Amino acid sequence: MELINASRKRAFTDADWPANQYTVATLTLDELLKERGREFIFEGKRRTDLIRFGKFTTASWWDHNPSNDPNKELFPVPNNQLAINPNLVQNPGY
């Protein structure tokens, strides 16, 4: 919580900060996911975070519309890797 508040404090004025800092009661997993979305907006972490938090098939974000297809949580295994290693199996849906 302290690390998130230290990073977040720069976005608020001194007068607004006390009302906007996280506490043990306000930093829920949903709020943490939202904060990571704001902090890492252009760093390509959103898809991974949504999958990690179990929200990829239900959450809307940027240009992503949710899909009820759980197969989309995995990337396809590249064909050249499948050809090289006969022990690999393609992920479902590809």
PELIN-V191013 format. One record per pair of residues at least 24 apart in sequence whose ideal C-beta (glycine too) atoms are under 6 Angstrom apart, sorted by the first residue. I is the first residue (numbers start at 1). J is the second residue. D is the distance in whole Angstrom. If there is no record, write none. Layout:
# PELIN-V191013
i: <I:I>
j: <J:J>
d: <D:D>
This chain:
# PELIN-V191013
i: <1>
j: <27>
d: <5>
